[in-house]
Amino acid sequence: MKALVTGATGFIGSYLAEALIKRGYEVTCLVRGTSNPRWIEDLTIDYICCDLSDIESCAAQISDFDYVFHVAGITKAVTDEEFFAANAFCTRKLLQVVAGRNPSMKRFVYLSSLAAVGPSVDGRPVCEETQPSPVSFYGRSKLEGEKAVLEYAERMPVTVIRPPAVYGPRDTDLLVMFKLIQKGIFPFWGECSYSLLYVEDLIRGVIMAAESMEAEGRTFFLSDDMVYTNEEIVGAISLALGRKALKIRMPLSIMPFIAFLGEKMHKRGIINMDKVRELRFSNWTCSSEKAKKELGFRPNTTLMEGIKWTADWYRIHRWI
């Protein structure tokens, strides 16, 4: 089987490319010329060097794939235009090229996000039947990407996957929390609830959905189906690091100012105004019951295991 993976130089995409090769796929990665291939450079893969915004220039190379996994996108940006250009407009352009040149394709898989639906408003984890109500530009742009994918459902087999926060080795987002706790502090703006998923469990679920006939034309949440408070997550990280952390209470009212400073220091860092829009809500949980029933999906990794493996990897690679 031949698979095309976008975003393969990133955190999730690199794990996906590696897992597909282990499964016997011939993998081609669509990468930008400026991308750092450090996580995939030792894999036996082919490359198409092209930016998604100019995908038409590489259309001849994007043909005869059995599977296309669209993982590329941005999670951090300063303006809504940047989010929609990368996550919606480029997704639509890729769909146009793929639909025209891969008549025998078995599946186009789009990696979306819990943010495309938004937080829970009634305390219950959101599910596939929940009416989407994204609260951030990122979430809205991912929802537009989903809509583009589902518009092509009559022309080619598609599947949409919505994970919550994904963590594991190579992740740079949760790394910020690890670094703070390593210094003995963690910010606290009230009790929050989160769904999480270890990266290798996500990858198994993505491949499972791609290869399942039942998943054609469908959308699935994938999570470990546990609900964690922010203090439970901090506790797991503290235990893995062997470091107690002091809770620093921070009112949400000062978060916009902190985000402003964060954007000044690093325009595409995790501390930004769009993230503050999400932090105003305290319940970011989802249910993967549908994936369990219809796909047989089962997460293998507990929070304590995943956090420990992540912490060990960060230490080995001197990220903390």
C-alpha positions in Angstrom: 0.0 0.0 0.0 1.2 3.5 -0.8 0.6 6.3 1.7 1.1 10.1 1.5 1.6 11.9 4.8 1.5 15.6 5.2 3.1 17.2 8.3 5.4 14.2 8.6 8.3 16.3 10.1 6.1 17.3 13.0 5.4 15.6 16.4 2.3 13.5 15.3 3.2 13.2 11.6 6.6 11.7 12.3 5.1 9.0 14.6 2.5 8.2 11.9 5.1 7.9 9.1 7.2 5.5 11.3 4.1 3.4 12.2 3.0 3.1 8.6 6.4 1.9 7.5 6.4 -0.8 10.3 3.0 -1.8 9.0 4.4 -2.4 5.5 3.3 0.8 3.7 5.4 2.6 1.1 5.4 6.1 2.6 5.9 9.4 0.8 6.1 12.6 2.9 5.0 15.9 1.6 7.4 18.4 3.3 8.3 22.1 2.9 11.8 23.1 2.0 12.2 24.8 5.3 11.1 21.8 7.4 13.5 20.0 9.7 13.4 16.2 8.9 15.2 15.2 12.1 12.5 12.7 13.3 12.1 11.0 9.9 15.5 11.3 8.2 16.5 7.7 9.1 13.3 6.2 7.8 12.9 4.6 4.4 10.6 7.1 2.8 10.2 9.2 -0.3 9.8 13.0 -0.3 7.8 15.5 -2.2 9.2 18.9 -1.4 6.3 21.4 -1.7 4.3 23.9 0.3 0.6 23.1 0.6 -0.2 26.6 -0.5 1.4 25.8 -3.8 0.3 22.2 -4.0 -0.8 22.5 -7.7 2.8 22.8 -8.7 3.4 19.2 -7.4 0.1 17.8 -8.6 1.8 15.3 -11.0 3.6 13.7 -8.1 0.5 13.3 -5.9 -1.0 10.4 -7.8 -1.7 6.7 -7.3 -1.7 6.8 -3.5 -3.9 4.3 -1.6 -4.1 6.4 1.5 -3.6 10.1 2.2 -3.1 11.2 5.8 -3.4 15.0 6.1 -1.7 15.9 9.4 -0.2 19.2 8.4 -1.6 22.4 9.9 -0.8 25.0 12.4 -1.8 25.1 16.1 -0.3 28.5 16.9 -0.5 31.8 14.9 -1.0 35.5 15.6 -4.0 36.2 13.2 -7.1 34.3 12.2 -6.0 34.7 8.6 -3.0 32.5 9.3 -5.1 29.8 10.9 -7.6 29.7 8.1 -5.0 29.8 5.3 -3.1 26.8 6.7 -5.9 24.7 8.2 -8.8 25.3 5.8 -7.7 26.9 2.6 -4.7 24.5 2.1 -6.8 21.5 3.1 -9.2 22.4 0.3 -6.4 22.8 -2.2 -5.0 19.4 -1.2 -8.4 17.8 -1.6 -8.8 19.2 -5.1 -5.4 17.7 -6.2 -5.9 14.4 -4.5 -9.4 13.9 -5.8 -8.3 14.5 -9.3 -5.3 12.2 -9.4 -6.0 9.2 -7.1 -9.1 7.5 -8.5 -8.5 4.2 -6.6 -7.8 5.8 -3.3 -9.0 3.8 -0.2 -9.1 6.7 2.3 -8.3 10.3 2.9 -7.8 10.8 6.6 -8.0 14.3 8.1 -6.5 15.0 11.5 -8.8 17.6 13.1 -9.1 18.5 16.8 -11.4 18.6 19.8 -11.0 22.4 19.4 -13.1 22.1 16.2 -16.1 21.3 18.4 -15.1 23.3 21.4 -15.4 22.7 25.2 -18.1 20.9 27.0 -20.7 23.3 28.3 -22.7 20.9 30.4 -20.0 19.0 32.2 -20.3 15.9 30.0 -17.6 15.0 27.5 -18.5 16.1 24.0 -19.2 13.4 21.3 -19.7 13.2 17.6 -23.4 14.3 18.0 -22.4 17.5 19.8 -23.1 20.6 17.8 -19.7 22.2 17.0 -19.1 25.5 18.7 -15.4 26.3 18.5 -14.2 29.2 20.7 -10.8 29.9 19.2 -9.6 30.8 15.7 -7.7 27.6 15.7 -10.8 25.6 16.4 -12.8 27.4 13.8 -10.2 26.9 11.2 -10.0 23.1 11.9 -13.8 22.9 11.7 -13.6 24.6 8.2 -11.1 22.0 7.3 -13.5 19.3 8.4 -16.3 20.8 6.3 -14.0 20.8 3.2 -13.1 17.2 3.7 -16.7 16.1 4.2 -17.8 18.0 1.1 -15.6 15.5 -0.9 -17.1 12.5 0.7 -19.1 11.7 -2.5 -16.0 11.9 -4.6 -13.6 9.9 -2.4 -13.6 7.9 0.9 -12.8 10.2 3.8 -12.5 10.0 7.6 -12.1 12.8 10.1 -10.3 12.2 13.4 -10.7 14.6 16.4 -8.1 14.0 19.2 -7.9 16.1 22.4 -4.5 17.2 23.7 -1.9 14.7 22.5 1.3 14.3 24.4 4.5 12.2 24.2 8.1 12.4 23.3 8.9 15.1 20.7 6.0 17.2 21.8 6.9 20.9 22.4 3.5 22.1 23.8 3.3 20.1 27.1 7.1 20.6 27.4 6.3 24.1 28.7 4.5 22.6 31.7 7.4 20.2 32.3 9.9 23.0 32.3 7.8 25.1 34.8 7.4 22.1 37.1 11.1 21.3 36.9 11.6 24.8 38.2 9.2 24.1 41.0 6.2 26.1 40.0 3.0 25.7 38.0 0.4 28.3 37.1 -3.2 27.7 38.3 -6.2 29.7 37.2 -8.9 27.4 38.6 -9.8 23.8 38.3 -10.1 22.5 34.8 -10.9 19.1 33.2 -9.1 17.6 30.2 -9.1 14.6 27.9 -5.7 13.4 26.8 -4.2 10.8 24.5 -0.7 9.4 24.3 0.7 9.9 20.8 1.2 6.2 20.0 -2.4 5.4 21.0 -3.5 8.2 18.6 -1.5 6.7 15.8 -3.0 3.3 16.3 -6.4 4.8 16.2 -5.7 6.8 13.1 -4.5 3.8 11.2 -7.3 1.6 12.5 -9.8 4.2 11.2 -8.1 4.5 7.8 -8.2 0.7 7.3 -11.8 0.2 8.5 -14.7 0.2 6.0 -17.0 1.3 8.9 -15.0 4.6 9.2 -15.6 5.7 5.6 -17.4 9.1 5.6 -17.4 9.2 9.4 -16.0 11.4 12.2 -14.4 10.0 15.4 -13.1 11.3 18.6 -10.1 9.5 20.0 -9.1 9.8 23.6 -8.0 7.6 26.5 -11.6 8.2 27.9 -10.3 9.4 31.2 -11.1 12.9 32.6 -8.1 14.6 34.3 -8.0 17.8 36.4 -5.1 20.1 35.8 -3.9 19.3 39.2 -3.9 15.5 38.4 -1.8 16.2 35.3 0.6 18.4 37.2 0.8 15.7 39.9 1.8 13.1 37.3 4.4 15.3 35.8 5.8 16.2 39.3 6.0 12.5 40.2 7.8 11.7 36.9 10.3 14.5 37.5 10.7 13.9 41.2 10.0 17.5 41.8 7.3 19.2 43.9 5.8 22.3 42.4 4.3 25.3 44.1 0.9 26.4 42.8 0.9 30.0 41.6 -2.6 31.3 41.5 -3.2 33.4 38.4 -6.5 35.1 37.7 -7.7 34.7 34.1 -8.1 38.5 33.9 -4.3 38.8 33.6 -3.9 36.1 30.9 -4.4 38.5 28.0 -1.5 40.5 29.2 0.7 37.4 29.6 -0.4 36.3 26.1 0.6 39.8 24.8 4.0 39.4 26.3 4.3 35.9 25.0 3.5 36.9 21.4 6.1 39.7 21.7 8.8 37.2 22.7 7.7 34.4 20.4 4.9 35.0 17.9 4.1 31.4 17.4 4.6 30.2 20.9 2.0 28.3 23.0 1.3 31.5 25.1 -0.9 33.6 22.8 -4.2 35.3 22.6 -5.9 32.4 20.8 -4.9 30.0 23.5 -6.4 32.5 26.1 -9.7 32.2 24.3 -9.6 28.5 25.0 -8.4 28.9 28.6 -11.6 30.8 29.4 -13.4 27.5 29.4 -12.7 24.8 32.0 -13.9 21.6 30.5 -12.1 20.2 27.5 -13.2 16.6 27.4 -14.5 14.2 24.8 -15.7 10.6 24.5 -14.3 8.0 22.2 -17.1 5.6 22.9 -18.1 5.6 19.2 -14.5 4.6 18.1 -14.5 1.8 20.7 -17.8 0.4 19.5 -17.4 0.8 15.8 -13.6 0.5 15.3 -12.5 -1.6 18.4 -10.2 1.3 19.5 -8.7 0.8 22.9 -6.0 3.1 24.4 -3.0 1.2 25.8 -1.2 3.9 27.8 -2.1 5.2 31.2 -1.4 8.8 32.1 1.3 7.8 34.5 3.1 5.6 31.9 2.8 8.2 29.2 4.0 11.1 31.3 7.0 9.0 32.6 8.0 8.0 29.1 7.8 11.6 28.0 9.8 12.9 30.9 12.5 10.3 30.4 12.7 11.2 26.7 12.9 14.9 27.5 15.8 14.2 29.9 17.7 12.0 27.5 17.5 14.6 24.8 18.2 17.4 27.3 15.0 19.3 26.7 14.6 19.6 30.4 
